[in-house]
Amino acid sequence: MSREGEIAVTDGVTIDESDLEENFIRASGPGGQNVNKVATAVQLRFNAAGASGLPQPVRARLLKIAGQRATKDGVIIIEANRFRTQERNRDDARDRLIALVARAAEPPPPPRKKTRPSKGAVERRLKAKAGRSAIKKMRGRVERD
């Protein structure tokens, strides 16, 4: 259950509305004359470093997954300008942030177990290499006796 002013992402992971900051900027692209007059694009800033609803391991994975969208101060910036209306761009930016946090909330995959090829597989590989080598040797010049 999410309280008022919180966005529930998964169990135990929430985004507090106070950690979000939205700025509306002019968008490029379609929109005709309207694009020059109305600030429809959204720049969503999420203070991940200071977010209280994120456990520490999720916060670390989130900043790693965010890549260039994260600043050195731990603020994630998402720009949305796909749509012509402010409201749809705002929803798009929030949805993208929630998807990013949900991806960071997933547990990391288990570490890879090192395996060795079987003795038969090694023998088959070496036999195939020897066969290819023999074929290529036959492509050489023919010598007269």
N, C-alpha and C positions, 0 to 999 in steps of 0.2 A: 504494500500500500504506500503510495506516495502522498506526502503531505502537500498542503497548499504551497506553491512556489517551488516545487521540486518536480523534476522530470525523472521518472523511473526508467532505467535502462535494463537492468537485470536485477536478480535478487541480491541485495546488499550494495548495489552500485546505483547511485542517483546523481543527477546534476542539479545543483541549486541555481535557481533563476538569478540570484545575486552575483553568481560567478560569470554570467553572460553579459556581454555588452554589444549592442547592435548599432552600427552606423550605416546610414543610407547614403549611397553615392551614385553618381550618374553612371549608367551602363552604356556599353558600346553595343553595336549590333542592331537588329531590327527594332522598329518602333516609330520610324518616320520622324516628324518634327518633335514628337512627344519625347524622344530619347534625349533631346537637347534641353528640355525644360524640367523634366521630372527625375528625381533621384530614386530609381527603382531597384538598383543593385544593392545587395546587403553585404556588409562586412561584419561577420560574427566573430567576436573575440571571446575565448573561453580560457579563464585563468586556471589551467590544470594544476599548476604547482601549488596553488592555494585552495584548491577545491576540497571541501570537507567530506563530500559524499563518495570520494574515490579512495579505496584502500591503496596502500603504498605500492604493492606489486603491479596493480592495474595502472596506476599513475605512471610508473616507469615504462611499462609496455606502451601506454598511450603516447607518451612523448617520443618513444622510439619509432612507433608506427607513423606518427604524424609527419616525421621527416622535416622538409623545408617549411611546412605550414606552422611549425612550432618555433617560437623565438627562444633566445637564450634564457629569458626570464621565465619560461614555462607557460607562455600564453600561446594558445592555438588559434590561428586566424583562418577562417573559412570565408571565401567570397563566393556569392551566388548571384548570377545574373542571367540564368537560362530563360527566365520568364519575363513577361512585359509588366507584371504587376509587383508591387512591393510585397504584398501579402504572400503570394506564391513563392517569391524568392526567399522570403523570411522562413517559410515552412521548409523549403528545400535546404536552406543552410542548417536549420535545426535537425532535419532528418539525417543529413550527412554527418553532423556531429554525433548524433545518437548512434549511427551505424559504426562510426570510428571508435567510440567508447565501447560499444558492444563487442567489437572485434578485439579490443584490448582486454576486455573482461574474460574472454575465453582463455582457458588454461593453455599454456604452451604445450606443443606436442612432446611426447617422450623422446629422450635422446636416442639417436640411432645406435643400434647394436652392430658392432663390427663383426663381419662374417668373412670366412675364407672360402675360396672356390674349392670344390671337391677335387680329389686326385684325378678322377675320370675327366672332369671338365678341363683341367690343366692339360692332360694328355691329348684330348680332342683338339684343343686350341693349338698346341704345338704341332700336331700332325697336319692340321689345316694350313699352318704357316709354312711347313716344309713342302706341302703340295703346291702352294702358290709360288714358292721360291723355285721349285722345279719347273713349273710352267713358264716362269719369266726367264729362266736360264735357257730354255729352248728357243726363245725369241732372238737369240744372238745371231751373229753372222755364221754362215755355213762355211766351213773350211774344206778346201779340196785336198784329197789325198795324193 
